[in-house]
Amino acid sequence: MNGFVTEPEVVLVGKPVIEIGGVMKFLEDHGLVWPELEDKLSSMTSLGDDDGEWLVEMAARLCYMSWAKEGETIKSRCHEDHIKHLVEVGHGACIEHCNMSFIMWNVSRSLTHELVRHRIASYSQLSQRYVDSSNVCFIVPPAIQELAKNDPDSYREWVSHCEQSRQLYEKLTGKLSEMYSDVESGLERRKMARQAARSVLPNATETKIYVTLNARAIRHLIELRASKFADVEIRKLAVKVFRIMQDKAPLLIHGMEVLRLEDETEGVNSEYRRV
């Protein structure tokens, strides 16, 4: 159903799962012990939400072989302090070993044009060549939402422009499909029509995107896009990503917190930037 949307949506759909057998084999082959991990595993077969954080700690410990030998007294930092220390000293390479996957929707193509500039990530975006846009939604930018309160006529003109672009898209896809009637494959014919007709749709057109980032890239995304200097639409999205990380992997966003900006929207401040 076509309509006008004001809030981006994002959900976490994937995260690391630790292979316990592999971890234990490595430790055993090297005569090492990791009591804190073993205590954690004593009553479960996986670490649940903590898997990614434990993998990060393992990567960091491997750099210095900082596990205790069998029979030695454990003197190193606990799990939580270990991860926080990595962030505080800027050892960001280790937190790259935790990948998280998100699905984002109710976002504009303007937003995704900015999002894909974060190059240390993998993206799979809805295709306007293969997916029909006849019933597409449009994202109402926050500034246009404000304009609607102060100048309803201008807002209605904006809405009308979006609706007319969708109607023209439908008309063009029909005309182009007729033009390509000699193309035997129906799928190919529809693709050829849609890829040309999409040219009339505005940047406000709603899209959906599947994004996989490592934890270091997530921190960078939040730092840049939840900043007061970022576009408000992508800022809202970045704050929602932060809240997901706050719930699912809080150690990996150590030093970050939500704050209220001058324009009364939310942003995120980072005590440890460019980890």
QUIGI-V812849 format. One record per residue. N is the residue number from 0. OMEGA is omega in radians with two decimals (999 if undefined). D_CENTER is the distance of its C-alpha to the mean C-alpha in Angstrom with 1 decimal. Layout:
# QUIGI-V812849
n = <N:N>
omega = <OMEGA:OMEGA>
d_center = <D_CENTER:D_CENTER>
This chain:
# QUIGI-V812849
n = <0:1:2:3:4:5:6:7:8:9:10:11:12:13:14:15:16:17:18:19:20:21:22:23:24:25:26:27:28:29:30:31:32:33:34:35:36:37:38:39:40:41:42:43:44:45:46:47:48:49:50:51:52:53:54:55:56:57:58:59:60:61:62:63:64:65:66:67:68:69:70:71:72:73:74:75:76:77:78:79:80:81:82:83:84:85:86:87:88:89:90:91:92:93:94:95:96:97:98:99:100:101:102:103:104:105:106:107:108:109:110:111:112:113:114:115:116:117:118:119:120:121:122:123:124:125:126:127:128:129:130:131:132:133:134:135:136:137:138:139:140:141:142:143:144:145:146:147:148:149:150:151:152:153:154:155:156:157:158:159:160:161:162:163:164:165:166:167:168:169:170:171:172:173:174:175:176:177:178:179:180:181:182:183:184:185:186:187:188:189:190:191:192:193:194:195:196:197:198:199:200:201:202:203:204:205:206:207:208:209:210:211:212:213:214:215:216:217:218:219:220:221:222:223:224:225:226:227:228:229:230:231:232:233:234:235:236:237:238:239:240:241:242:243:244:245:246:247:248:249:250:251:252:253:254:255:256:257:258:259:260:261:262:263:264:265:266:267:268:269:270:271:272:273:274>
omega = <3.12:-3.12:-3.10:-2.96:-3.09:-3.07:3.04:3.10:3.10:3.06:3.02:-3.11:-3.13:3.12:-3.06:2.99:-3.09:3.05:-3.00:-3.12:3.13:3.12:-3.09:3.11:3.11:-3.12:-3.11:-3.12:-3.11:3.10:-3.07:3.07:3.12:-3.01:-3.10:3.08:-3.12:3.07:-3.14:-3.07:-2.99:-3.09:-3.12:3.13:3.02:-3.08:3.12:-3.10:-3.06:-3.00:-3.09:-3.13:3.12:3.07:3.09:3.12:3.13:3.11:-3.13:3.14:3.14:3.14:-3.05:-3.07:-2.98:2.99:3.07:3.00:3.10:-3.14:3.14:3.04:-3.14:-3.11:-3.04:-3.12:3.03:-3.08:-3.09:-3.12:-3.14:-3.14:3.14:3.14:3.10:3.13:-3.05:-3.14:3.07:3.12:-3.01:-3.12:-3.09:-3.10:3.04:-3.08:3.08:3.10:3.10:3.13:-3.10:2.86:-3.14:3.10:-2.97:3.07:-3.11:3.05:2.99:-3.14:-3.08:3.04:3.09:-3.07:-3.05:3.00:3.04:-2.89:3.14:-3.10:3.05:-3.04:2.97:-3.02:3.06:-3.10:3.06:3.09:-3.05:-3.09:-3.13:-3.13:-3.09:-3.13:-3.07:3.00:3.08:3.12:3.13:3.14:3.14:3.14:3.10:3.06:3.09:3.13:-3.13:3.14:-3.02:-3.06:-3.08:-3.12:3.12:3.10:3.13:3.10:3.10:3.13:-3.13:3.12:3.13:-3.11:3.12:3.12:3.11:3.13:3.11:3.09:3.13:-3.13:-3.11:3.14:3.09:-3.13:-3.12:3.09:3.07:-3.12:-3.12:-3.07:3.14:3.09:-3.00:-3.08:3.10:3.12:-3.13:3.13:3.13:3.13:-3.13:3.13:-3.07:-3.09:3.07:-3.09:-3.11:-3.11:-3.11:-3.12:-3.08:3.08:-3.13:-3.13:-3.12:3.07:3.13:-3.08:3.09:-3.02:3.03:3.14:2.97:-3.00:3.09:3.11:3.09:3.09:-3.13:3.09:-3.11:-3.13:-3.09:-2.97:3.02:3.11:3.10:-3.13:-3.10:3.02:-3.00:-3.12:-3.12:3.06:3.09:3.14:-3.11:3.10:3.11:3.05:3.10:-3.11:3.07:3.13:3.11:-3.14:-2.98:-3.10:-3.00:-3.12:-3.08:3.05:3.09:3.11:3.13:3.10:3.10:3.06:3.13:-3.11:-3.08:-3.13:3.10:3.00:3.12:3.01:3.11:3.08:3.14:3.11:-3.12:-3.07:3.07:3.10:999>
d_center = <25.1:24.8:24.1:22.5:19.2:18.4:15.3:11.7:10.4:7.4:8.4:8.0:10.2:10.9:12.0:15.0:18.6:21.4:24.5:27.1:30.0:28.8:28.3:31.7:33.4:32.3:33.5:36.8:37.5:37.4:39.2:36.4:35.4:32.3:33.7:30.8:28.7:31.7:32.3:28.8:29.5:33.0:32.2:29.1:28.0:24.4:22.6:20.2:17.2:18.8:18.7:16.0:17.8:21.1:20.1:19.1:22.6:24.3:23.1:24.3:27.6:28.2:28.4:31.4:32.5:32.5:33.2:36.7:39.4:41.0:43.5:42.0:41.0:37.3:36.9:33.3:30.5:29.1:25.6:24.0:25.9:25.1:21.4:22.0:24.5:22.2:20.0:23.2:24.8:21.8:21.9:18.2:19.0:19.4:16.0:14.6:16.1:13.4:10.6:7.9:6.7:4.9:7.0:7.0:10.6:13.3:11.9:14.4:14.9:15.5:12.0:10.7:13.6:12.3:8.7:10.3:12.5:10.3:12.4:11.6:9.0:9.8:9.4:11.5:12.2:15.0:18.2:20.6:23.4:23.4:22.2:24.7:23.7:26.9:25.3:22.2:20.9:20.5:18.2:20.6:19.6:20.4:23.4:24.7:24.5:26.7:29.0:29.6:31.2:33.4:34.2:33.9:35.7:33.1:30.3:32.3:32.8:29.0:28.6:31.5:30.2:26.9:29.1:31.6:29.0:28.0:31.7:32.4:29.6:31.4:34.7:33.7:32.2:35.6:37.6:35.7:35.9:39.6:39.8:38.2:40.4:42.0:38.8:39.5:35.9:34.6:31.0:31.6:33.5:30.7:28.1:30.5:31.1:27.5:26.4:29.2:29.0:25.3:26.6:27.8:24.5:23.1:19.8:19.3:19.1:16.4:14.0:11.4:8.8:7.7:5.2:6.6:6.8:9.8:10.4:12.1:9.5:7.2:10.6:11.2:8.3:9.5:13.0:13.0:11.2:12.5:15.8:18.8:19.0:15.8:16.1:16.1:13.8:10.8:12.1:12.0:8.3:7.8:10.6:9.2:6.3:9.4:11.5:9.8:10.2:13.6:14.5:13.4:13.8:15.6:17.5:14.6:14.0:17.8:19.3:16.6:17.6:17.2:20.0:21.7:22.0:25.2:24.1:23.5:19.7:17.5:16.0:15.2:17.9:17.7:21.1:20.2:18.6:17.8:18.0>
